[in-house]
């Protein structure tokens, strides 16, 4: 089974990395709590978007490929359920 490439998400992850460093700087600088919380919320939303993009590609490729065999499909569904339960 070929795994899909998620290289297009690297730019988003680098942006998120910068946002996290920004939050750390805000804390170091003693900035207002609400401003810090707003930035944390932005980081979480950005990670959720990356997660959604990767999940979508997984469904479109990995799960779709597993439709050829019942066991493989069940296995992929169970993988998804486990990750969503966390």
PDB file of N, CA, C and O in Angstrom:
ATOM      1  N   UNK A   1       0.841  -1.182   0.000  1.00  0.00           N
ATOM      2  CA  UNK A   1       0.000   0.000   0.000  1.00  0.00           C
ATOM      3  C   UNK A   1       0.886   1.244   0.000  1.00  0.00           C
ATOM      4  O   UNK A   1       1.830   1.346   0.783  1.00  0.00           O
ATOM      5  N   UNK A   2       0.578   2.166  -0.866  1.00  0.00           N
ATOM      6  CA  UNK A   2       1.312   3.427  -0.925  1.00  0.00           C
ATOM      7  C   UNK A   2       0.679   4.431   0.021  1.00  0.00           C
ATOM      8  O   UNK A   2      -0.541   4.584   0.067  1.00  0.00           O
ATOM      9  N   UNK A   3       1.525   5.105   0.767  1.00  0.00           N
ATOM     10  CA  UNK A   3       1.027   6.130   1.669  1.00  0.00           C
ATOM     11  C   UNK A   3       1.015   7.465   0.934  1.00  0.00           C
ATOM     12  O   UNK A   3       1.950   7.769   0.194  1.00  0.00           O
ATOM     13  N   UNK A   4      -0.024   8.260   1.126  1.00  0.00           N
ATOM     14  CA  UNK A   4      -0.090   9.545   0.436  1.00  0.00           C
ATOM     15  C   UNK A   4       0.963  10.511   0.987  1.00  0.00           C
ATOM     16  O   UNK A   4       1.392  10.404   2.136  1.00  0.00           O
ATOM     17  N   UNK A   5       1.351  11.429   0.156  1.00  0.00           N
ATOM     18  CA  UNK A   5       2.327  12.447   0.545  1.00  0.00           C
ATOM     19  C   UNK A   5       1.590  13.601   1.234  1.00  0.00           C
ATOM     20  O   UNK A   5       0.549  14.058   0.762  1.00  0.00           O
ATOM     21  N   UNK A   6       2.132  14.049   2.329  1.00  0.00           N
ATOM     22  CA  UNK A   6       1.552  15.172   3.064  1.00  0.00           C
ATOM     23  C   UNK A   6       2.497  16.372   3.064  1.00  0.00           C
ATOM     24  O   UNK A   6       2.405  17.253   3.919  1.00  0.00           O
ATOM     25  N   UNK A   7       3.394  16.389   2.104  1.00  0.00           N
ATOM     26  CA  UNK A   7       4.410  17.439   2.027  1.00  0.00           C
ATOM     27  C   UNK A   7       3.778  18.830   1.963  1.00  0.00           C
ATOM     28  O   UNK A   7       4.375  19.800   2.431  1.00  0.00           O
ATOM     29  N   UNK A   8       2.586  18.938   1.394  1.00  0.00           N
ATOM     30  CA  UNK A   8       1.918  20.236   1.291  1.00  0.00           C
ATOM     31  C   UNK A   8       1.533  20.799   2.657  1.00  0.00           C
ATOM     32  O   UNK A   8       1.200  21.979   2.764  1.00  0.00           O
ATOM     33  N   UNK A   9       1.573  19.985   3.686  1.00  0.00           N
ATOM     34  CA  UNK A   9       1.233  20.454   5.031  1.00  0.00           C
ATOM     35  C   UNK A   9       2.437  21.035   5.770  1.00  0.00           C
ATOM     36  O   UNK A   9       2.280  21.642   6.829  1.00  0.00           O
ATOM     37  N   UNK A  10       3.632  20.853   5.218  1.00  0.00           N
ATOM     38  CA  UNK A  10       4.843  21.333   5.883  1.00  0.00           C
ATOM     39  C   UNK A  10       4.812  22.851   6.049  1.00  0.00           C
ATOM     40  O   UNK A  10       5.205  23.362   7.098  1.00  0.00           O
ATOM     41  N   UNK A  11       4.357  23.568   5.043  1.00  0.00           N
ATOM     42  CA  UNK A  11       4.261  25.025   5.149  1.00  0.00           C
ATOM     43  C   UNK A  11       3.349  25.422   6.299  1.00  0.00           C
ATOM     44  O   UNK A  11       3.670  26.320   7.078  1.00  0.00           O
ATOM     45  N   UNK A  12       2.222  24.756   6.398  1.00  0.00           N
ATOM     46  CA  UNK A  12       1.292  25.035   7.497  1.00  0.00           C
ATOM     47  C   UNK A  12       1.936  24.727   8.847  1.00  0.00           C
ATOM     48  O   UNK A  12       1.779  25.487   9.802  1.00  0.00           O
ATOM     49  N   UNK A  13       2.654  23.618   8.921  1.00  0.00           N
ATOM     50  CA  UNK A  13       3.298  23.246  10.181  1.00  0.00           C
ATOM     51  C   UNK A  13       4.402  24.227  10.567  1.00  0.00           C
ATOM     52  O   UNK A  13       4.596  24.511  11.749  1.00  0.00           O
ATOM     53  N   UNK A  14       5.116  24.736   9.586  1.00  0.00           N
ATOM     54  CA  UNK A  14       6.151  25.739   9.879  1.00  0.00           C
ATOM     55  C   UNK A  14       5.515  27.034  10.390  1.00  0.00           C
ATOM     56  O   UNK A  14       6.055  27.692  11.280  1.00  0.00           O
ATOM     57  N   UNK A  15       4.376  27.388   9.821  1.00  0.00           N
ATOM     58  CA  UNK A  15       3.649  28.562  10.294  1.00  0.00           C
ATOM     59  C   UNK A  15       3.190  28.351  11.736  1.00  0.00           C
ATOM     60  O   UNK A  15       3.299  29.254  12.566  1.00  0.00           O
ATOM     61  N   UNK A  16       2.684  27.172  12.026  1.00  0.00           N
ATOM     62  CA  UNK A  16       2.249  26.839  13.376  1.00  0.00           C
ATOM     63  C   UNK A  16       3.438  26.887  14.337  1.00  0.00           C
ATOM     64  O   UNK A  16       3.326  27.385  15.458  1.00  0.00           O
ATOM     65  N   UNK A  17       4.559  26.369  13.889  1.00  0.00           N
ATOM     66  CA  UNK A  17       5.772  26.411  14.714  1.00  0.00           C
ATOM     67  C   UNK A  17       6.122  27.859  15.072  1.00  0.00           C
ATOM     68  O   UNK A  17       6.486  28.154  16.210  1.00  0.00           O
ATOM     69  N   UNK A  18       6.008  28.747  14.101  1.00  0.00           N
ATOM     70  CA  UNK A  18       6.252  30.168  14.355  1.00  0.00           C
ATOM     71  C   UNK A  18       5.244  30.750  15.329  1.00  0.00           C
ATOM     72  O   UNK A  18       5.590  31.566  16.183  1.00  0.00           O
ATOM     73  N   UNK A  19       3.994  30.323  15.195  1.00  0.00           N
ATOM     74  CA  UNK A  19       2.963  30.794  16.109  1.00  0.00           C
ATOM     75  C   UNK A  19       3.255  30.346  17.544  1.00  0.00           C
ATOM     76  O   UNK A  19       3.070  31.113  18.488  1.00  0.00           O
ATOM     77  N   UNK A  20       3.707  29.111  17.699  1.00  0.00           N
ATOM     78  CA  UNK A  20       4.015  28.594  19.029  1.00  0.00           C
ATOM     79  C   UNK A  20       5.191  29.373  19.622  1.00  0.00           C
ATOM     80  O   UNK A  20       5.175  29.714  20.805  1.00  0.00           O
ATOM     81  N   UNK A  21       6.203  29.654  18.813  1.00  0.00           N
ATOM     82  CA  UNK A  21       7.315  30.476  19.295  1.00  0.00           C
ATOM     83  C   UNK A  21       6.819  31.859  19.689  1.00  0.00           C
ATOM     84  O   UNK A  21       7.307  32.447  20.654  1.00  0.00           O
ATOM     85  N   UNK A  22       5.850  32.379  18.944  1.00  0.00           N
ATOM     86  CA  UNK A  22       5.260  33.669  19.277  1.00  0.00           C
ATOM     87  C   UNK A  22       4.551  33.643  20.621  1.00  0.00           C
ATOM     88  O   UNK A  22       4.639  34.595  21.396  1.00  0.00           O
ATOM     89  N   UNK A  23       3.851  32.554  20.894  1.00  0.00           N
ATOM     90  CA  UNK A  23       3.178  32.410  22.191  1.00  0.00           C
ATOM     91  C   UNK A  23       4.219  32.385  23.309  1.00  0.00           C
ATOM     92  O   UNK A  23       4.042  33.015  24.351  1.00  0.00           O
ATOM     93  N   UNK A  24       5.287  31.663  23.081  1.00  0.00           N
ATOM     94  CA  UNK A  24       6.347  31.607  24.085  1.00  0.00           C
ATOM     95  C   UNK A  24       6.923  32.997  24.335  1.00  0.00           C
ATOM     96  O   UNK A  24       7.180  33.361  25.483  1.00  0.00           O
ATOM     97  N   UNK A  25       7.126  33.767  23.285  1.00  0.00           N
ATOM     98  CA  UNK A  25       7.636  35.137  23.435  1.00  0.00           C
ATOM     99  C   UNK A  25       6.645  36.012  24.190  1.00  0.00           C
ATOM    100  O   UNK A  25       7.033  36.831  25.023  1.00  0.00           O
ATOM    101  N   UNK A  26       5.367  35.832  23.893  1.00  0.00           N
ATOM    102  CA  UNK A  26       4.344  36.601  24.598  1.00  0.00           C
ATOM    103  C   UNK A  26       4.392  36.320  26.092  1.00  0.00           C
ATOM    104  O   UNK A  26       4.267  37.230  26.913  1.00  0.00           O
ATOM    105  N   UNK A  27       4.575  35.042  26.435  1.00  0.00           N
ATOM    106  CA  UNK A  27       4.663  34.668  27.846  1.00  0.00           C
ATOM    107  C   UNK A  27       5.926  35.253  28.464  1.00  0.00           C
ATOM    108  O   UNK A  27       5.889  35.812  29.560  1.00  0.00           O
ATOM    109  N   UNK A  28       7.045  35.119  27.752  1.00  0.00           N
ATOM    110  CA  UNK A  28       8.307  35.680  28.247  1.00  0.00           C
ATOM    111  C   UNK A  28       8.210  37.188  28.457  1.00  0.00           C
ATOM    112  O   UNK A  28       8.805  37.728  29.390  1.00  0.00           O
ATOM    113  N   UNK A  29       7.462  37.865  27.590  1.00  0.00           N
ATOM    114  CA  UNK A  29       7.320  39.319  27.666  1.00  0.00           C
ATOM    115  C   UNK A  29       6.246  39.757  28.659  1.00  0.00           C
ATOM    116  O   UNK A  29       6.067  40.951  28.901  1.00  0.00           O
ATOM    117  N   UNK A  30       5.528  38.784  29.234  1.00  0.00           N
ATOM    118  CA  UNK A  30       4.501  39.111  30.212  1.00  0.00           C
ATOM    119  C   UNK A  30       3.284  39.788  29.613  1.00  0.00           C
ATOM    120  O   UNK A  30       2.690  40.667  30.237  1.00  0.00           O
ATOM    121  N   UNK A  31       2.907  39.385  28.405  1.00  0.00           N
ATOM    122  CA  UNK A  31       1.759  40.002  27.750  1.00  0.00           C
ATOM    123  C   UNK A  31       0.450  39.562  28.396  1.00  0.00           C
ATOM    124  O   UNK A  31       0.403  38.615  29.181  1.00  0.00           O
ATOM    125  N   UNK A  32      -0.596  40.274  28.041  1.00  0.00           N
ATOM    126  CA  UNK A  32      -1.931  40.095  28.605  1.00  0.00           C
ATOM    127  C   UNK A  32      -2.450  38.682  28.334  1.00  0.00           C
ATOM    128  O   UNK A  32      -2.325  38.162  27.225  1.00  0.00           O
ATOM    129  N   UNK A  33      -3.033  38.074  29.365  1.00  0.00           N
ATOM    130  CA  UNK A  33      -3.513  36.689  29.306  1.00  0.00           C
ATOM    131  C   UNK A  33      -4.435  36.431  28.116  1.00  0.00           C
ATOM    132  O   UNK A  33      -4.276  35.436  27.409  1.00  0.00           O
ATOM    133  N   UNK A  34      -5.382  37.312  27.899  1.00  0.00           N
ATOM    134  CA  UNK A  34      -6.358  37.115  26.817  1.00  0.00           C
ATOM    135  C   UNK A  34      -5.666  37.112  25.459  1.00  0.00           C
ATOM    136  O   UNK A  34      -6.043  36.346  24.572  1.00  0.00           O
ATOM    137  N   UNK A  35      -4.668  37.957  25.293  1.00  0.00           N
ATOM    138  CA  UNK A  35      -3.918  37.967  24.029  1.00  0.00           C
ATOM    139  C   UNK A  35      -3.185  36.641  23.822  1.00  0.00           C
ATOM    140  O   UNK A  35      -3.154  36.104  22.715  1.00  0.00           O
ATOM    141  N   UNK A  36      -2.602  36.128  24.891  1.00  0.00           N
ATOM    142  CA  UNK A  36      -1.920  34.832  24.808  1.00  0.00           C
ATOM    143  C   UNK A  36      -2.925  33.734  24.482  1.00  0.00           C
ATOM    144  O   UNK A  36      -2.672  32.889  23.623  1.00  0.00           O
ATOM    145  N   UNK A  37      -4.052  33.747  25.160  1.00  0.00           N
ATOM    146  CA  UNK A  37      -5.084  32.737  24.912  1.00  0.00           C
ATOM    147  C   UNK A  37      -5.600  32.800  23.482  1.00  0.00           C
ATOM    148  O   UNK A  37      -5.869  31.762  22.878  1.00  0.00           O
ATOM    149  N   UNK A  38      -5.741  33.990  22.936  1.00  0.00           N
ATOM    150  CA  UNK A  38      -6.164  34.134  21.534  1.00  0.00           C
ATOM    151  C   UNK A  38      -5.153  33.490  20.595  1.00  0.00           C
ATOM    152  O   UNK A  38      -5.533  32.833  19.626  1.00  0.00           O
ATOM    153  N   UNK A  39      -3.882  33.674  20.873  1.00  0.00           N
ATOM    154  CA  UNK A  39      -2.855  33.071  20.024  1.00  0.00           C
ATOM    155  C   UNK A  39      -2.842  31.550  20.165  1.00  0.00           C
ATOM    156  O   UNK A  39      -2.653  30.830  19.184  1.00  0.00           O
ATOM    157  N   UNK A  40      -3.042  31.073  21.376  1.00  0.00           N
ATOM    158  CA  UNK A  40      -3.110  29.620  21.585  1.00  0.00           C
ATOM    159  C   UNK A  40      -4.289  29.036  20.812  1.00  0.00           C
ATOM    160  O   UNK A  40      -4.173  27.976  20.197  1.00  0.00           O
ATOM    161  N   UNK A  41      -5.410  29.725  20.847  1.00  0.00           N
ATOM    162  CA  UNK A  41      -6.591  29.271  20.101  1.00  0.00           C
ATOM    163  C   UNK A  41      -6.297  29.221  18.598  1.00  0.00           C
ATOM    164  O   UNK A  41      -6.726  28.299  17.904  1.00  0.00           O
ATOM    165  N   UNK A  42      -5.565  30.220  18.108  1.00  0.00           N
ATOM    166  CA  UNK A  42      -5.195  30.237  16.689  1.00  0.00           C
ATOM    167  C   UNK A  42      -4.308  29.042  16.339  1.00  0.00           C
ATOM    168  O   UNK A  42      -4.463  28.439  15.278  1.00  0.00           O
ATOM    169  N   UNK A  43      -3.385  28.706  17.231  1.00  0.00           N
ATOM    170  CA  UNK A  43      -2.513  27.542  17.011  1.00  0.00           C
ATOM    171  C   UNK A  43      -3.346  26.268  16.970  1.00  0.00           C
ATOM    172  O   UNK A  43      -3.167  25.430  16.087  1.00  0.00           O
ATOM    173  N   UNK A  44      -4.248  26.127  17.920  1.00  0.00           N
ATOM    174  CA  UNK A  44      -5.095  24.927  17.958  1.00  0.00           C
ATOM    175  C   UNK A  44      -5.949  24.806  16.695  1.00  0.00           C
ATOM    176  O   UNK A  44      -6.091  23.716  16.142  1.00  0.00           O
ATOM    177  N   UNK A  45      -6.511  25.914  16.246  1.00  0.00           N
ATOM    178  CA  UNK A  45      -7.326  25.890  15.028  1.00  0.00           C
ATOM    179  C   UNK A  45      -6.482  25.517  13.817  1.00  0.00           C
ATOM    180  O   UNK A  45      -6.931  24.765  12.952  1.00  0.00           O
ATOM    181  N   UNK A  46      -5.267  26.036  13.753  1.00  0.00           N
ATOM    182  CA  UNK A  46      -4.383  25.718  12.633  1.00  0.00           C
ATOM    183  C   UNK A  46      -4.019  24.229  12.647  1.00  0.00           C
ATOM    184  O   UNK A  46      -3.984  23.592  11.594  1.00  0.00           O
ATOM    185  N   UNK A  47      -3.751  23.677  13.818  1.00  0.00           N
ATOM    186  CA  UNK A  47      -3.459  22.245  13.914  1.00  0.00           C
ATOM    187  C   UNK A  47      -4.678  21.412  13.520  1.00  0.00           C
ATOM    188  O   UNK A  47      -4.538  20.366  12.886  1.00  0.00           O
ATOM    189  N   UNK A  48      -5.853  21.867  13.889  1.00  0.00           N
ATOM    190  CA  UNK A  48      -7.079  21.163  13.521  1.00  0.00           C
ATOM    191  C   UNK A  48      -7.248  21.136  12.002  1.00  0.00           C
ATOM    192  O   UNK A  48      -7.687  20.134  11.439  1.00  0.00           O
ATOM    193  N   UNK A  49      -6.898  22.240  11.343  1.00  0.00           N
ATOM    194  CA  UNK A  49      -6.983  22.278   9.876  1.00  0.00           C
ATOM    195  C   UNK A  49      -5.998  21.283   9.253  1.00  0.00           C
ATOM    196  O   UNK A  49      -6.353  20.568   8.317  1.00  0.00           O
ATOM    197  N   UNK A  50      -4.784  21.235   9.758  1.00  0.00           N
ATOM    198  CA  UNK A  50      -3.796  20.279   9.244  1.00  0.00           C
ATOM    199  C   UNK A  50      -4.294  18.853   9.475  1.00  0.00           C
ATOM    200  O   UNK A  50      -4.222  18.009   8.581  1.00  0.00           O
ATOM    201  N   UNK A  51      -4.796  18.596  10.676  1.00  0.00           N
ATOM    202  CA  UNK A  51      -5.343  17.279  10.993  1.00  0.00           C
ATOM    203  C   UNK A  51      -6.464  16.911  10.018  1.00  0.00           C
ATOM    204  O   UNK A  51      -6.514  15.785   9.522  1.00  0.00           O
ATOM    205  N   UNK A  52      -7.348  17.846   9.750  1.00  0.00           N
ATOM    206  CA  UNK A  52      -8.453  17.596   8.826  1.00  0.00           C
ATOM    207  C   UNK A  52      -7.977  17.314   7.417  1.00  0.00           C
ATOM    208  O   UNK A  52      -8.522  16.446   6.736  1.00  0.00           O
ATOM    209  N   UNK A  53      -6.963  18.042   6.976  1.00  0.00           N
ATOM    210  CA  UNK A  53      -6.410  17.815   5.637  1.00  0.00           C
ATOM    211  C   UNK A  53      -5.799  16.424   5.519  1.00  0.00           C
ATOM    212  O   UNK A  53      -5.987  15.735   4.516  1.00  0.00           O
ATOM    213  N   UNK A  54      -5.068  16.018   6.550  1.00  0.00           N
ATOM    214  CA  UNK A  54      -4.445  14.693   6.525  1.00  0.00           C
ATOM    215  C   UNK A  54      -5.505  13.603   6.622  1.00  0.00           C
ATOM    216  O   UNK A  54      -5.407  12.583   5.940  1.00  0.00           O
ATOM    217  N   UNK A  55      -6.510  13.807   7.459  1.00  0.00           N
ATOM    218  CA  UNK A  55      -7.604  12.838   7.568  1.00  0.00           C
ATOM    219  C   UNK A  55      -8.344  12.703   6.243  1.00  0.00           C
ATOM    220  O   UNK A  55      -8.662  11.592   5.818  1.00  0.00           O
ATOM    221  N   UNK A  56      -8.612  13.809   5.601  1.00  0.00           N
ATOM    222  CA  UNK A  56      -9.318  13.788   4.307  1.00  0.00           C
ATOM    223  C   UNK A  56      -8.528  12.981   3.281  1.00  0.00           C
ATOM    224  O   UNK A  56      -9.090  12.151   2.566  1.00  0.00           O
ATOM    225  N   UNK A  57      -7.223  13.230   3.214  1.00  0.00           N
ATOM    226  CA  UNK A  57      -6.396  12.497   2.261  1.00  0.00           C
ATOM    227  C   UNK A  57      -6.351  11.010   2.623  1.00  0.00           C
ATOM    228  O   UNK A  57      -6.334  10.152   1.740  1.00  0.00           O
ATOM    229  N   UNK A  58      -6.330  10.713   3.905  1.00  0.00           N
ATOM    230  CA  UNK A  58      -6.339   9.313   4.345  1.00  0.00           C
ATOM    231  C   UNK A  58      -7.619   8.628   3.862  1.00  0.00           C
ATOM    232  O   UNK A  58      -7.576   7.516   3.335  1.00  0.00           O
ATOM    233  N   UNK A  59      -8.741   9.293   4.045  1.00  0.00           N
ATOM    234  CA  UNK A  59     -10.012   8.707   3.615  1.00  0.00           C
ATOM    235  C   UNK A  59     -10.059   8.525   2.101  1.00  0.00           C
ATOM    236  O   UNK A  59     -10.568   7.522   1.601  1.00  0.00           O
ATOM    237  N   UNK A  60      -9.529   9.495   1.387  1.00  0.00           N
ATOM    238  CA  UNK A  60      -9.566   9.448  -0.078  1.00  0.00           C
ATOM    239  C   UNK A  60      -8.605   8.429  -0.676  1.00  0.00           C
ATOM    240  O   UNK A  60      -8.819   7.955  -1.792  1.00  0.00           O
ATOM    241  N   UNK A  61      -7.553   8.092   0.053  1.00  0.00           N
ATOM    242  CA  UNK A  61      -6.553   7.181  -0.507  1.00  0.00           C
ATOM    243  C   UNK A  61      -6.501   5.863   0.255  1.00  0.00           C
ATOM    244  O   UNK A  61      -6.894   4.824  -0.274  1.00  0.00           O
ATOM    245  N   UNK A  62      -6.027   5.902   1.473  1.00  0.00           N
ATOM    246  CA  UNK A  62      -5.808   4.667   2.241  1.00  0.00           C
ATOM    247  C   UNK A  62      -7.106   3.888   2.459  1.00  0.00           C
ATOM    248  O   UNK A  62      -7.165   2.682   2.217  1.00  0.00           O
ATOM    249  N   UNK A  63      -8.128   4.580   2.912  1.00  0.00           N
ATOM    250  CA  UNK A  63      -9.389   3.897   3.170  1.00  0.00           C
ATOM    251  C   UNK A  63     -10.013   3.408   1.867  1.00  0.00           C
ATOM    252  O   UNK A  63     -10.557   2.305   1.808  1.00  0.00           O
ATOM    253  N   UNK A  64      -9.934   4.220   0.841  1.00  0.00           N
ATOM    254  CA  UNK A  64     -10.503   3.843  -0.457  1.00  0.00           C
ATOM    255  C   UNK A  64      -9.806   2.600  -1.010  1.00  0.00           C
ATOM    256  O   UNK A  64     -10.461   1.711  -1.554  1.00  0.00           O
ATOM    257  N   UNK A  65      -8.479   2.538  -0.873  1.00  0.00           N
ATOM    258  CA  UNK A  65      -7.736   1.369  -1.342  1.00  0.00           C
ATOM    259  C   UNK A  65      -8.129   0.118  -0.566  1.00  0.00           C
ATOM    260  O   UNK A  65      -8.113  -0.983  -1.117  1.00  0.00           O
ATOM    261  N   UNK A  66      -8.478   0.275   0.696  1.00  0.00           N
ATOM    262  CA  UNK A  66      -8.803  -0.883   1.529  1.00  0.00           C
ATOM    263  C   UNK A  66     -10.168  -1.476   1.200  1.00  0.00           C
ATOM    264  O   UNK A  66     -10.518  -2.534   1.724  1.00  0.00           O
ATOM    265  N   UNK A  67     -10.940  -0.822   0.349  1.00  0.00           N
ATOM    266  CA  UNK A  67     -12.260  -1.343  -0.008  1.00  0.00           C
ATOM    267  C   UNK A  67     -12.168  -2.641  -0.803  1.00  0.00           C
ATOM    268  O   UNK A  67     -13.162  -3.352  -0.952  1.00  0.00           O
ATOM    269  N   UNK A  68     -10.971  -2.952  -1.317  1.00  0.00           N
ATOM    270  CA  UNK A  68     -10.790  -4.182  -2.086  1.00  0.00           C
ATOM    271  C   UNK A  68     -10.943  -5.430  -1.225  1.00  0.00           C
ATOM    272  O   UNK A  68     -11.345  -6.481  -1.725  1.00  0.00           O
ATOM    273  N   UNK A  69     -10.631  -5.328   0.048  1.00  0.00           N
ATOM    274  CA  UNK A  69     -10.738  -6.487   0.927  1.00  0.00           C
ATOM    275  C   UNK A  69     -11.460  -6.127   2.211  1.00  0.00           C
ATOM    276  O   UNK A  69     -11.195  -5.078   2.798  1.00  0.00           O
ATOM    277  N   UNK A  70     -12.358  -6.975   2.649  1.00  0.00           N
ATOM    278  CA  UNK A  70     -13.181  -6.676   3.826  1.00  0.00           C
ATOM    279  C   UNK A  70     -12.320  -6.521   5.077  1.00  0.00           C
ATOM    280  O   UNK A  70     -12.545  -5.606   5.870  1.00  0.00           O
ATOM    281  N   UNK A  71     -11.350  -7.393   5.261  1.00  0.00           N
ATOM    282  CA  UNK A  71     -10.501  -7.301   6.451  1.00  0.00           C
ATOM    283  C   UNK A  71      -9.712  -5.998   6.467  1.00  0.00           C
ATOM    284  O   UNK A  71      -9.591  -5.354   7.509  1.00  0.00           O
ATOM    285  N   UNK A  72      -9.186  -5.616   5.334  1.00  0.00           N
ATOM    286  CA  UNK A  72      -8.406  -4.381   5.253  1.00  0.00           C
ATOM    287  C   UNK A  72      -9.287  -3.179   5.568  1.00  0.00           C
ATOM    288  O   UNK A  72      -8.856  -2.264   6.270  1.00  0.00           O
ATOM    289  N   UNK A  73     -10.494  -3.168   5.066  1.00  0.00           N
ATOM    290  CA  UNK A  73     -11.407  -2.060   5.330  1.00  0.00           C
ATOM    291  C   UNK A  73     -11.733  -1.983   6.819  1.00  0.00           C
ATOM    292  O   UNK A  73     -11.679  -0.909   7.420  1.00  0.00           O
ATOM    293  N   UNK A  74     -12.069  -3.121   7.406  1.00  0.00           N
ATOM    294  CA  UNK A  74     -12.384  -3.147   8.837  1.00  0.00           C
ATOM    295  C   UNK A  74     -11.198  -2.670   9.667  1.00  0.00           C
ATOM    296  O   UNK A  74     -11.361  -1.952  10.654  1.00  0.00           O
ATOM    297  N   UNK A  75     -10.023  -3.073   9.258  1.00  0.00           N
ATOM    298  CA  UNK A  75      -8.809  -2.665   9.952  1.00  0.00           C
ATOM    299  C   UNK A  75      -8.635  -1.143   9.892  1.00  0.00           C
ATOM    300  O   UNK A  75      -8.312  -0.515  10.900  1.00  0.00           O
ATOM    301  N   UNK A  76      -8.846  -0.560   8.726  1.00  0.00           N
ATOM    302  CA  UNK A  76      -8.709   0.892   8.555  1.00  0.00           C
ATOM    303  C   UNK A  76      -9.769   1.645   9.358  1.00  0.00           C
ATOM    304  O   UNK A  76      -9.477   2.687   9.945  1.00  0.00           O
ATOM    305  N   UNK A  77     -10.969   1.135   9.388  1.00  0.00           N
ATOM    306  CA  UNK A  77     -12.036   1.763  10.170  1.00  0.00           C
ATOM    307  C   UNK A  77     -11.678   1.725  11.655  1.00  0.00           C
ATOM    308  O   UNK A  77     -11.869   2.711  12.367  1.00  0.00           O
ATOM    309  N   UNK A  78     -11.164   0.599  12.117  1.00  0.00           N
ATOM    310  CA  UNK A  78     -10.763   0.486  13.520  1.00  0.00           C
ATOM    311  C   UNK A  78      -9.616   1.438  13.849  1.00  0.00           C
ATOM    312  O   UNK A  78      -9.588   2.023  14.932  1.00  0.00           O
ATOM    313  N   UNK A  79      -8.674   1.596  12.925  1.00  0.00           N
ATOM    314  CA  UNK A  79      -7.594   2.567  13.126  1.00  0.00           C
ATOM    315  C   UNK A  79      -8.151   3.968  13.319  1.00  0.00           C
ATOM    316  O   UNK A  79      -7.741   4.701  14.219  1.00  0.00           O
ATOM    317  N   UNK A  80      -9.094   4.325  12.455  1.00  0.00           N
ATOM    318  CA  UNK A  80      -9.707   5.657  12.547  1.00  0.00           C
ATOM    319  C   UNK A  80     -10.453   5.832  13.860  1.00  0.00           C
ATOM    320  O   UNK A  80     -10.343   6.876  14.504  1.00  0.00           O
ATOM    321  N   UNK A  81     -11.198   4.833  14.254  1.00  0.00           N
ATOM    322  CA  UNK A  81     -11.940   4.924  15.506  1.00  0.00           C
ATOM    323  C   UNK A  81     -11.009   5.096  16.697  1.00  0.00           C
ATOM    324  O   UNK A  81     -11.300   5.870  17.609  1.00  0.00           O
ATOM    325  N   UNK A  82      -9.901   4.385  16.692  1.00  0.00           N
ATOM    326  CA  UNK A  82      -8.937   4.500  17.791  1.00  0.00           C
ATOM    327  C   UNK A  82      -8.335   5.902  17.862  1.00  0.00           C
ATOM    328  O   UNK A  82      -8.194   6.465  18.948  1.00  0.00           O
ATOM    329  N   UNK A  83      -7.985   6.457  16.725  1.00  0.00           N
ATOM    330  CA  UNK A  83      -7.369   7.788  16.727  1.00  0.00           C
ATOM    331  C   UNK A  83      -8.395   8.859  17.106  1.00  0.00           C
ATOM    332  O   UNK A  83      -8.041   9.852  17.742  1.00  0.00           O
ATOM    333  N   UNK A  84      -9.635   8.673  16.731  1.00  0.00           N
ATOM    334  CA  UNK A  84     -10.663   9.647  17.053  1.00  0.00           C
ATOM    335  C   UNK A  84     -11.081   9.591  18.523  1.00  0.00           C
ATOM    336  O   UNK A  84     -11.593  10.574  19.059  1.00  0.00           O
ATOM    337  N   UNK A  85     -10.869   8.464  19.166  1.00  0.00           N
ATOM    338  CA  UNK A  85     -11.210   8.306  20.578  1.00  0.00           C
ATOM    339  C   UNK A  85     -10.222   9.019  21.499  1.00  0.00           C
ATOM    340  O   UNK A  85     -10.543   9.295  22.655  1.00  0.00           O
ATOM    341  N   UNK A  86      -9.037   9.316  21.004  1.00  0.00           N
ATOM    342  CA  UNK A  86      -8.000   9.942  21.844  1.00  0.00           C
ATOM    343  C   UNK A  86      -8.341  11.358  22.182  1.00  0.00           C
ATOM    344  O   UNK A  86      -7.579  12.028  22.879  1.00  0.00           O
TER     345      UNK A  86
END
